[in-house]
Amino acid sequence: MKKKLSVIISVICIIVSLGSISGTLYYAKNHNTSSMMQQAEGTPPSMPNQGENSQNNESNQQDSSQNNKSSND
């Protein structure tokens, strides 16, 4: 009797697990499709200003090279 009850409980748990997995996959598939379509209709995100980034990188490189020269002296 106990073995039969444990088998029934195990089968019910497996069925519930498979049902929740399939429900999650169904929801994710439909939600992802609608969100991708909304993004396609909107404007793309703006690119960062390249001029500011290159100026900051150049000044950082100059500062580090000056620090290296003063350390070597």
C-alpha positions as CSV (number, residue, x, y, z in Angstrom):
1,M,0.0,0.0,0.0
2,K,2.8,2.4,0.9
3,K,4.7,1.6,-2.2
4,K,1.6,2.2,-4.4
5,L,1.0,5.5,-2.7
6,S,4.6,6.7,-3.2
7,V,4.4,5.7,-6.9
8,I,1.2,7.7,-7.4
9,I,2.7,10.7,-5.6
10,S,5.8,10.5,-7.7
11,V,3.8,10.3,-11.0
12,I,1.7,13.3,-9.9
13,C,4.9,15.3,-9.1
14,I,6.3,14.4,-12.5
15,I,3.1,15.5,-14.3
16,V,3.0,18.8,-12.4
17,S,6.6,19.5,-13.1
18,L,6.2,18.8,-16.8
19,G,3.1,21.0,-16.9
20,S,4.9,23.9,-15.2
21,I,7.9,23.6,-17.5
22,S,5.7,23.6,-20.6
23,G,3.7,26.5,-19.3
24,T,6.8,28.5,-18.6
25,L,8.2,27.8,-22.1
26,Y,4.9,28.8,-23.7
27,Y,4.8,32.0,-21.7
28,A,8.4,32.8,-22.4
29,K,8.0,32.2,-26.2
30,N,4.9,34.5,-26.4
31,H,6.4,37.2,-24.2
32,N,9.7,37.3,-26.0
33,T,8.0,37.6,-29.4
34,S,5.8,40.5,-28.4
35,S,8.7,42.3,-26.7
36,M,10.9,41.9,-29.8
37,M,8.2,43.3,-32.0
38,Q,7.8,46.4,-29.7
39,Q,11.6,47.0,-29.9
40,A,11.6,46.7,-33.7
41,E,8.9,49.4,-34.0
42,G,10.7,51.8,-31.6
43,T,13.8,53.8,-32.3
44,P,17.2,52.2,-31.7
45,P,19.2,53.3,-28.7
46,S,21.6,56.2,-29.3
47,M,25.3,55.5,-29.7
48,P,27.7,57.2,-27.2
49,N,29.5,60.3,-28.4
50,Q,32.7,59.0,-29.9
51,G,34.6,62.3,-29.7
52,E,34.3,62.6,-25.9
53,N,35.4,59.0,-25.4
54,S,38.5,59.3,-27.6
55,Q,39.5,62.6,-25.9
56,N,39.2,60.9,-22.5
57,N,41.2,57.9,-23.6
58,E,44.0,60.2,-25.0
59,S,44.2,62.2,-21.9
60,N,44.3,59.1,-19.7
61,Q,47.1,57.7,-21.8
62,Q,49.1,60.9,-21.6
63,D,48.7,61.0,-17.9
64,S,49.9,57.4,-17.5
65,S,52.9,57.9,-19.8
66,Q,53.9,61.0,-17.8
67,N,53.6,59.0,-14.5
68,N,55.8,56.3,-16.0
69,K,58.5,58.8,-17.1
70,S,58.6,60.4,-13.7
71,S,58.8,57.0,-12.0
72,N,61.7,56.0,-14.2
73,D,63.6,59.2,-13.4
